[in-house]
Amino acid sequence: MANIVLHNKTVISQQGAEEPVITPNVIFPSGHIVSNIMIRDSVQKSVSDSNTGKLFGSNFEKKRHDTDIFATCTVFGAYYYSGNCGVGLCLNGQWDHGVAYQYDGQWNRDDQTTIVVGSCLWSNVQKGDCRIDFGWKTYNGSSGDKPFLYLNPNHERDGRNQQMSSSIIVYEVMP
């Protein structure tokens, strides 16, 4: 049996091999991380044209009703395409576009590595099952857009590359 105690109150308890349980109604300090998950995708995929697309993501469980969700992403693509087309993270159907491009390599489509990085924040997210994805949603509704031609490029796109891996890190934090 293991317990985590904060200010003389048990905040997390565990019985044997069971998953740890957060004690209900415990007030954590602002900024405290209640839970986190890392989502990684290491498969090279071609990307289709669309006004909205989701390339990778995962389900996770939000532990408390009184927390915010903060997420960061690092996404790798190859072969420049539309440029800024509304890339972002989508949590339970709510988009946040706090991410942006950085281009690396020669300035031509075939030698272009695209790196998308950023952070997003959602408040008032219900406790329970959640879904987060990386993708894009154009503001003007154009259906011929996408951020790049390939997600997670490897040596097939540039003989010097290893297999690249994109990630989303989700933090459930006290506001």
PyRosetta script that sets phi, psi and omega in degrees:
from pyrosetta import init, pose_from_sequence

init()
pose = pose_from_sequence("MANIVLHNKTVISQQGAEEPVITPNVIFPSGHIVSNIMIRDSVQKSVSDSNTGKLFGSNFEKKRHDTDIFATCTVFGAYYYSGNCGVGLCLNGQWDHGVAYQYDGQWNRDDQTTIVVGSCLWSNVQKGDCRIDFGWKTYNGSSGDKPFLYLNPNHERDGRNQQMSSSIIVYEVMP")
pose.set_psi(1, 130.1)
pose.set_omega(1, 179.5)
pose.set_phi(2, -129.1)
pose.set_psi(2, 141.7)
pose.set_omega(2, 177.4)
pose.set_phi(3, -132.6)
pose.set_psi(3, 148.0)
pose.set_omega(3, 169.5)
pose.set_phi(4, -109.5)
pose.set_psi(4, 126.1)
pose.set_omega(4, -176.1)
pose.set_phi(5, -114.8)
pose.set_psi(5, 132.8)
pose.set_omega(5, 178.2)
pose.set_phi(6, -129.8)
pose.set_psi(6, 121.7)
pose.set_omega(6, -178.5)
pose.set_phi(7, 52.6)
pose.set_psi(7, 46.8)
pose.set_omega(7, 177.4)
pose.set_phi(8, 64.9)
pose.set_psi(8, 18.2)
pose.set_omega(8, 175.8)
pose.set_phi(9, -122.4)
pose.set_psi(9, 136.0)
pose.set_omega(9, 175.2)
pose.set_phi(10, -72.4)
pose.set_psi(10, 121.3)
pose.set_omega(10, -178.2)
pose.set_phi(11, -105.9)
pose.set_psi(11, -27.3)
pose.set_omega(11, 177.5)
pose.set_phi(12, -140.9)
pose.set_psi(12, 133.5)
pose.set_omega(12, 178.6)
pose.set_phi(13, -130.3)
pose.set_psi(13, 154.5)
pose.set_omega(13, 179.4)
pose.set_phi(14, -141.8)
pose.set_psi(14, 134.3)
pose.set_omega(14, 177.1)
pose.set_phi(15, -108.9)
pose.set_psi(15, 111.7)
pose.set_omega(15, 177.9)
pose.set_phi(16, 57.1)
pose.set_psi(16, -129.1)
pose.set_omega(16, -177.5)
pose.set_phi(17, -91.2)
pose.set_psi(17, 4.0)
pose.set_omega(17, -179.9)
pose.set_phi(18, -68.2)
pose.set_psi(18, 158.6)
pose.set_omega(18, 177.8)
pose.set_phi(19, -66.2)
pose.set_psi(19, 139.5)
pose.set_omega(19, 178.7)
pose.set_phi(20, -58.0)
pose.set_psi(20, 147.9)
pose.set_omega(20, -178.3)
pose.set_phi(21, -118.8)
pose.set_psi(21, 130.7)
pose.set_omega(21, 175.6)
pose.set_phi(22, -81.5)
pose.set_psi(22, 128.7)
pose.set_omega(22, 179.9)
pose.set_phi(23, -65.2)
pose.set_psi(23, 129.5)
pose.set_omega(23, -179.7)
pose.set_phi(24, -62.0)
pose.set_psi(24, 148.4)
pose.set_omega(24, 174.0)
pose.set_phi(25, 64.3)
pose.set_psi(25, 16.2)
pose.set_omega(25, 173.9)
pose.set_phi(26, -80.0)
pose.set_psi(26, 134.0)
pose.set_omega(26, 179.3)
pose.set_phi(27, -96.4)
pose.set_psi(27, 116.3)
pose.set_omega(27, 177.3)
pose.set_phi(28, -92.9)
pose.set_psi(28, 157.3)
pose.set_omega(28, 176.7)
pose.set_phi(29, -65.2)
pose.set_psi(29, 153.0)
pose.set_omega(29, 176.7)
pose.set_phi(30, -57.4)
pose.set_psi(30, 134.9)
pose.set_omega(30, -179.8)
pose.set_phi(31, 88.9)
pose.set_psi(31, -7.3)
pose.set_omega(31, 180.0)
pose.set_phi(32, -64.8)
pose.set_psi(32, 133.3)
pose.set_omega(32, 177.1)
pose.set_phi(33, -85.4)
pose.set_psi(33, 118.2)
pose.set_omega(33, 179.6)
pose.set_phi(34, -83.9)
pose.set_psi(34, -41.7)
pose.set_omega(34, 177.1)
pose.set_phi(35, -157.6)
pose.set_psi(35, 162.3)
pose.set_omega(35, 175.5)
pose.set_phi(36, -151.6)
pose.set_psi(36, 159.4)
pose.set_omega(36, 178.8)
pose.set_phi(37, -147.7)
pose.set_psi(37, 142.0)
pose.set_omega(37, 173.9)
pose.set_phi(38, -110.1)
pose.set_psi(38, 129.6)
pose.set_omega(38, 178.4)
pose.set_phi(39, -112.0)
pose.set_psi(39, 123.2)
pose.set_omega(39, -179.7)
pose.set_phi(40, -124.1)
pose.set_psi(40, 145.1)
pose.set_omega(40, 176.0)
pose.set_phi(41, -132.6)
pose.set_psi(41, 123.5)
pose.set_omega(41, -176.9)
pose.set_phi(42, -123.6)
pose.set_psi(42, 26.6)
pose.set_omega(42, -178.9)
pose.set_phi(43, -109.3)
pose.set_psi(43, 126.0)
pose.set_omega(43, 175.3)
pose.set_phi(44, -69.5)
pose.set_psi(44, 131.0)
pose.set_omega(44, -178.9)
pose.set_phi(45, -137.4)
pose.set_psi(45, 144.5)
pose.set_omega(45, 170.2)
pose.set_phi(46, -81.4)
pose.set_psi(46, 151.4)
pose.set_omega(46, -173.8)
pose.set_phi(47, -113.2)
pose.set_psi(47, 133.3)
pose.set_omega(47, -178.6)
pose.set_phi(48, -90.6)
pose.set_psi(48, 152.3)
pose.set_omega(48, 174.1)
pose.set_phi(49, -67.8)
pose.set_psi(49, 140.3)
pose.set_omega(49, 177.5)
pose.set_phi(50, -173.9)
pose.set_psi(50, 161.3)
pose.set_omega(50, 172.4)
pose.set_phi(51, -82.3)
pose.set_psi(51, -18.3)
pose.set_omega(51, 176.2)
pose.set_phi(52, -146.0)
pose.set_psi(52, 133.0)
pose.set_omega(52, 177.5)
pose.set_phi(53, -149.7)
pose.set_psi(53, 149.1)
pose.set_omega(53, 175.4)
pose.set_phi(54, -123.7)
pose.set_psi(54, 125.9)
pose.set_omega(54, -172.5)
pose.set_phi(55, -99.2)
pose.set_psi(55, -34.4)
pose.set_omega(55, 175.1)
pose.set_phi(56, -164.2)
pose.set_psi(56, 158.9)
pose.set_omega(56, 179.9)
pose.set_phi(57, 174.4)
pose.set_psi(57, -166.4)
pose.set_omega(57, -177.9)
pose.set_phi(58, -164.8)
pose.set_psi(58, 163.6)
pose.set_omega(58, 171.3)
pose.set_phi(59, -88.2)
pose.set_psi(59, 153.3)
pose.set_omega(59, 173.4)
pose.set_phi(60, -154.5)
pose.set_psi(60, 166.5)
pose.set_omega(60, 179.7)
pose.set_phi(61, -107.6)
pose.set_psi(61, 123.4)
pose.set_omega(61, 173.0)
pose.set_phi(62, -82.5)
pose.set_psi(62, 126.5)
pose.set_omega(62, -170.1)
pose.set_phi(63, -81.6)
pose.set_psi(63, -31.2)
pose.set_omega(63, -173.5)
pose.set_phi(64, -130.5)
pose.set_psi(64, 156.7)
pose.set_omega(64, 179.1)
pose.set_phi(65, -84.3)
pose.set_psi(65, -17.8)
pose.set_omega(65, -171.7)
pose.set_phi(66, -106.1)
pose.set_psi(66, 24.5)
pose.set_omega(66, -178.3)
pose.set_phi(67, -115.6)
pose.set_psi(67, 165.3)
pose.set_omega(67, 173.5)
pose.set_phi(68, -103.4)
pose.set_psi(68, 162.3)
pose.set_omega(68, 173.1)
pose.set_phi(69, -112.1)
pose.set_psi(69, 123.2)
pose.set_omega(69, 176.6)
pose.set_phi(70, -117.4)
pose.set_psi(70, 130.2)
pose.set_omega(70, -178.3)
pose.set_phi(71, -135.1)
pose.set_psi(71, 145.0)
pose.set_omega(71, 173.4)
pose.set_phi(72, -120.6)
pose.set_psi(72, 156.8)
pose.set_omega(72, 176.1)
pose.set_phi(73, -143.4)
pose.set_psi(73, 150.3)
pose.set_omega(73, 169.1)
pose.set_phi(74, -134.1)
pose.set_psi(74, 116.3)
pose.set_omega(74, -173.5)
pose.set_phi(75, -127.4)
pose.set_psi(75, 135.4)
pose.set_omega(75, -178.9)
pose.set_phi(76, -112.2)
pose.set_psi(76, 134.7)
pose.set_omega(76, 177.3)
pose.set_phi(77, -136.4)
pose.set_psi(77, 165.8)
pose.set_omega(77, 178.1)
pose.set_phi(78, -133.9)
pose.set_psi(78, 150.0)
pose.set_omega(78, 178.8)
pose.set_phi(79, 68.6)
pose.set_psi(79, 90.4)
pose.set_omega(79, 177.0)
pose.set_phi(80, -42.9)
pose.set_psi(80, 141.9)
pose.set_omega(80, 177.2)
pose.set_phi(81, -134.1)
pose.set_psi(81, -92.0)
pose.set_omega(81, -172.6)
pose.set_phi(82, -87.7)
pose.set_psi(82, -10.8)
pose.set_omega(82, -170.9)
pose.set_phi(83, 70.8)
pose.set_psi(83, -146.6)
pose.set_omega(83, -176.1)
pose.set_phi(84, -67.0)
pose.set_psi(84, 111.9)
pose.set_omega(84, -178.8)
pose.set_phi(85, -127.5)
pose.set_psi(85, 25.2)
pose.set_omega(85, 177.3)
pose.set_phi(86, 85.6)
pose.set_psi(86, 38.3)
pose.set_omega(86, 178.7)
pose.set_phi(87, -65.7)
pose.set_psi(87, 151.3)
pose.set_omega(87, 178.9)
pose.set_phi(88, 179.4)
pose.set_psi(88, -172.7)
pose.set_omega(88, 174.5)
pose.set_phi(89, -110.0)
pose.set_psi(89, 143.8)
pose.set_omega(89, -178.8)
pose.set_phi(90, -121.6)
pose.set_psi(90, 117.5)
pose.set_omega(90, 178.9)
pose.set_phi(91, -111.4)
pose.set_psi(91, 115.1)
pose.set_omega(91, 178.9)
pose.set_phi(92, 50.2)
pose.set_psi(92, 40.2)
pose.set_omega(92, 178.4)
pose.set_phi(93, 86.0)
pose.set_psi(93, -2.9)
pose.set_omega(93, 178.9)
pose.set_phi(94, -102.0)
pose.set_psi(94, 116.0)
pose.set_omega(94, -179.3)
pose.set_phi(95, -84.0)
pose.set_psi(95, 143.9)
pose.set_omega(95, 168.9)
pose.set_phi(96, -131.8)
pose.set_psi(96, 125.4)
pose.set_omega(96, -174.1)
pose.set_phi(97, -105.2)
pose.set_psi(97, 39.7)
pose.set_omega(97, 179.4)
pose.set_phi(98, -83.6)
pose.set_psi(98, 32.7)
pose.set_omega(98, 178.9)
pose.set_phi(99, -125.7)
pose.set_psi(99, 157.9)
pose.set_omega(99, -177.1)
pose.set_phi(100, -149.9)
pose.set_psi(100, 167.1)
pose.set_omega(100, -176.8)
pose.set_phi(101, -89.7)
pose.set_psi(101, 150.7)
pose.set_omega(101, 162.4)
pose.set_phi(102, -136.5)
pose.set_psi(102, 130.9)
pose.set_omega(102, -179.0)
pose.set_phi(103, -103.0)
pose.set_psi(103, 144.2)
pose.set_omega(103, -178.1)
pose.set_phi(104, -135.2)
pose.set_psi(104, 144.6)
pose.set_omega(104, 179.0)
pose.set_phi(105, 101.8)
pose.set_psi(105, -172.3)
pose.set_omega(105, 179.8)
pose.set_phi(106, -66.6)
pose.set_psi(106, 149.5)
pose.set_omega(106, -178.8)
pose.set_phi(107, -85.5)
pose.set_psi(107, 72.5)
pose.set_omega(107, 166.3)
pose.set_phi(108, -152.2)
pose.set_psi(108, 153.1)
pose.set_omega(108, -169.3)
pose.set_phi(109, -55.1)
pose.set_psi(109, -41.3)
pose.set_omega(109, -173.0)
pose.set_phi(110, -76.2)
pose.set_psi(110, -18.3)
pose.set_omega(110, -179.8)
pose.set_phi(111, -112.2)
pose.set_psi(111, 14.0)
pose.set_omega(111, -173.0)
pose.set_phi(112, -92.5)
pose.set_psi(112, 121.4)
pose.set_omega(112, 168.6)
pose.set_phi(113, -99.0)
pose.set_psi(113, 128.7)
pose.set_omega(113, 179.4)
pose.set_phi(114, -106.1)
pose.set_psi(114, 130.7)
pose.set_omega(114, 176.2)
pose.set_phi(115, -118.8)
pose.set_psi(115, 124.3)
pose.set_omega(115, 177.6)
pose.set_phi(116, -110.5)
pose.set_psi(116, 122.1)
pose.set_omega(116, -179.7)
pose.set_phi(117, -133.0)
pose.set_psi(117, 157.9)
pose.set_omega(117, 175.1)
pose.set_phi(118, 162.0)
pose.set_psi(118, -173.6)
pose.set_omega(118, 179.9)
pose.set_phi(119, -142.5)
pose.set_psi(119, 151.1)
pose.set_omega(119, -176.9)
pose.set_phi(120, -137.1)
pose.set_psi(120, 154.5)
pose.set_omega(120, -178.1)
pose.set_phi(121, -138.9)
pose.set_psi(121, 134.4)
pose.set_omega(121, 176.0)
pose.set_phi(122, -128.1)
pose.set_psi(122, 136.0)
pose.set_omega(122, 173.7)
pose.set_phi(123, -112.9)
pose.set_psi(123, 166.9)
pose.set_omega(123, 177.3)
pose.set_phi(124, 58.2)
pose.set_psi(124, 40.0)
pose.set_omega(124, 176.0)
pose.set_phi(125, -94.8)
pose.set_psi(125, 129.0)
pose.set_omega(125, -177.5)
pose.set_phi(126, -66.8)
pose.set_psi(126, 149.4)
pose.set_omega(126, 174.0)
pose.set_phi(127, -63.9)
pose.set_psi(127, 146.3)
pose.set_omega(127, 175.4)
pose.set_phi(128, 119.3)
pose.set_psi(128, -154.1)
pose.set_omega(128, -175.9)
pose.set_phi(129, -68.2)
pose.set_psi(129, 132.9)
pose.set_omega(129, 178.3)
pose.set_phi(130, -133.6)
pose.set_psi(130, 161.2)
pose.set_omega(130, 176.4)
pose.set_phi(131, -135.2)
pose.set_psi(131, 130.0)
pose.set_omega(131, 175.7)
pose.set_phi(132, -125.4)
pose.set_psi(132, 139.7)
pose.set_omega(132, 179.9)
pose.set_phi(133, -140.0)
pose.set_psi(133, 151.9)
pose.set_omega(133, 167.7)
pose.set_phi(134, -95.8)
pose.set_psi(134, 139.4)
pose.set_omega(134, 177.1)
pose.set_phi(135, -175.6)
pose.set_psi(135, -151.5)
pose.set_omega(135, 179.2)
pose.set_phi(136, -147.5)
pose.set_psi(136, 154.8)
pose.set_omega(136, 177.0)
pose.set_phi(137, -148.5)
pose.set_psi(137, 108.2)
pose.set_omega(137, -177.2)
pose.set_phi(138, -69.9)
pose.set_psi(138, 144.6)
pose.set_omega(138, 178.7)
pose.set_phi(139, -70.9)
pose.set_psi(139, -39.4)
pose.set_omega(139, -175.1)
pose.set_phi(140, -88.0)
pose.set_psi(140, -1.8)
pose.set_omega(140, 177.8)
pose.set_phi(141, 79.8)
pose.set_psi(141, 8.0)
pose.set_omega(141, 180.0)
pose.set_phi(142, -58.8)
pose.set_psi(142, 130.3)
pose.set_omega(142, -176.3)
pose.set_phi(143, -95.4)
pose.set_psi(143, 4.3)
pose.set_omega(143, -179.5)
pose.set_phi(144, -105.9)
pose.set_psi(144, 28.9)
pose.set_omega(144, -174.4)
pose.set_phi(145, -114.8)
pose.set_psi(145, 156.8)
pose.set_omega(145, 170.9)
pose.set_phi(146, -170.4)
pose.set_psi(146, 155.3)
pose.set_omega(146, -175.1)
pose.set_phi(147, -72.5)
pose.set_psi(147, -30.5)
pose.set_omega(147, -177.7)
pose.set_phi(148, -164.9)
pose.set_psi(148, 172.2)
pose.set_omega(148, -178.4)
pose.set_phi(149, -83.5)
pose.set_psi(149, -30.0)
pose.set_omega(149, -176.2)
pose.set_phi(150, -135.1)
pose.set_psi(150, 132.6)
pose.set_omega(150, 171.1)
pose.set_phi(151, -88.4)
pose.set_psi(151, 140.5)
pose.set_omega(151, 176.2)
pose.set_phi(152, 54.9)
pose.set_psi(152, 63.0)
pose.set_omega(152, -178.6)
pose.set_phi(153, -63.7)
pose.set_psi(153, 160.2)
pose.set_omega(153, 176.4)
pose.set_phi(154, -140.2)
pose.set_psi(154, -158.7)
pose.set_omega(154, -176.7)
pose.set_phi(155, -62.5)
pose.set_psi(155, -18.0)
pose.set_omega(155, 177.7)
pose.set_phi(156, -67.9)
pose.set_psi(156, -26.1)
pose.set_omega(156, 179.3)
pose.set_phi(157, -92.1)
pose.set_psi(157, -33.4)
pose.set_omega(157, 179.5)
pose.set_phi(158, -152.3)
pose.set_psi(158, 117.8)
pose.set_omega(158, -173.3)
pose.set_phi(159, -57.0)
pose.set_psi(159, -14.4)
pose.set_omega(159, -179.5)
pose.set_phi(160, -87.8)
pose.set_psi(160, -15.6)
pose.set_omega(160, -173.1)
pose.set_phi(161, -81.3)
pose.set_psi(161, 142.9)
pose.set_omega(161, 162.0)
pose.set_phi(162, -84.6)
pose.set_psi(162, 177.0)
pose.set_omega(162, 175.8)
pose.set_phi(163, -68.7)
pose.set_psi(163, 120.8)
pose.set_omega(163, 177.9)
pose.set_phi(164, -83.8)
pose.set_psi(164, 152.0)
pose.set_omega(164, -179.2)
pose.set_phi(165, -127.9)
pose.set_psi(165, 128.8)
pose.set_omega(165, 176.7)
pose.set_phi(166, -96.9)
pose.set_psi(166, 154.4)
pose.set_omega(166, -177.3)
pose.set_phi(167, -146.7)
pose.set_psi(167, 153.4)
pose.set_omega(167, 169.4)
pose.set_phi(168, -126.7)
pose.set_psi(168, 129.9)
pose.set_omega(168, 173.8)
pose.set_phi(169, -113.4)
pose.set_psi(169, 123.9)
pose.set_omega(169, -177.7)
pose.set_phi(170, -109.3)
pose.set_psi(170, 130.0)
pose.set_omega(170, 176.5)
pose.set_phi(171, -119.2)
pose.set_psi(171, 130.5)
pose.set_omega(171, 169.0)
pose.set_phi(172, -96.1)
pose.set_psi(172, 116.6)
pose.set_omega(172, -172.2)
pose.set_phi(173, -127.8)
pose.set_psi(173, 152.5)
pose.set_omega(173, 173.9)
pose.set_phi(174, -75.2)
pose.set_psi(174, 134.3)
pose.set_omega(174, -179.3)
pose.set_phi(175, -70.3)
pose.dump_pdb("model.pdb")
